[in-house]
Amino acid sequence: MDVKTMEAFLNMKQNRYELVRVVSKEAKRISALLRLSDEEVQEKVTTIALRRVVEGKVKYRYAKPSGEE
């Protein structure tokens, strides 16, 4: 894993636990896409997902609790 990417992740201002959840969901999404395309990559999907989150390529938002407008 790239040290600069990890340092950038740790320096992000958002809640680290929420960011870990975002990275995890992105890694699962990338893994599913790779399975469908039969494409192989040289690095782990978690590394790819982490880099995408740090670069701001993954958009996420908090969902409103049900019943709230």
GIBELFEN-V275765 format. One record per residue. N is the residue number from 1. RES is the residue in three letters. SS is DSSP state (H for helix, E for strand, C for the rest). NEAR is the number of other ideal C-beta (glycine too) atoms within 8 Angstrom. Layout:
n->N res->RES ss->SS near->NEAR
n->N res->RES ss->SS near->NEAR
//
This chain:
n->1 res->MET ss->C near->7
n->2 res->ASP ss->C near->7
n->3 res->VAL ss->H near->6
n->4 res->LYS ss->H near->6
n->5 res->THR ss->H near->12
n->6 res->MET ss->H near->10
n->7 res->GLU ss->H near->8
n->8 res->ALA ss->H near->9
n->9 res->PHE ss->H near->12
n->10 res->LEU ss->H near->7
n->11 res->ASN ss->C near->5
n->12 res->MET ss->C near->9
n->13 res->LYS ss->C near->2
n->14 res->GLN ss->C near->6
n->15 res->ASN ss->C near->5
n->16 res->ARG ss->H near->8
n->17 res->TYR ss->H near->6
n->18 res->GLU ss->H near->8
n->19 res->LEU ss->H near->12
n->20 res->VAL ss->H near->8
n->21 res->ARG ss->H near->8
n->22 res->VAL ss->H near->11
n->23 res->VAL ss->H near->13
n->24 res->SER ss->H near->9
n->25 res->LYS ss->H near->8
n->26 res->GLU ss->H near->12
n->27 res->ALA ss->H near->12
n->28 res->LYS ss->H near->8
n->29 res->ARG ss->H near->9
n->30 res->ILE ss->H near->11
n->31 res->SER ss->H near->9
n->32 res->ALA ss->H near->8
n->33 res->LEU ss->H near->8
n->34 res->LEU ss->H near->11
n->35 res->ARG ss->H near->7
n->36 res->LEU ss->H near->6
n->37 res->SER ss->H near->6
n->38 res->ASP ss->C near->5
n->39 res->GLU ss->C near->5
n->40 res->GLU ss->C near->5
n->41 res->VAL ss->C near->7
n->42 res->GLN ss->C near->3
n->43 res->GLU ss->C near->5
n->44 res->LYS ss->C near->6
n->45 res->VAL ss->H near->10
n->46 res->THR ss->H near->8
n->47 res->THR ss->H near->11
n->48 res->ILE ss->H near->12
n->49 res->ALA ss->H near->15
n->50 res->LEU ss->H near->13
n->51 res->ARG ss->H near->10
n->52 res->ARG ss->H near->10
n->53 res->VAL ss->H near->14
n->54 res->VAL ss->H near->10
n->55 res->GLU ss->C near->6
n->56 res->GLY ss->C near->5
n->57 res->LYS ss->C near->5
n->58 res->VAL ss->C near->9
n->59 res->LYS ss->C near->3
n->60 res->TYR ss->C near->4
n->61 res->ARG ss->C near->4
n->62 res->TYR ss->C near->3
n->63 res->ALA ss->C near->4
n->64 res->LYS ss->C near->6
n->65 res->PRO ss->C near->5
n->66 res->SER ss->C near->4
n->67 res->GLY ss->C near->3
n->68 res->GLU ss->C near->5
n->69 res->GLU ss->C near->2
//
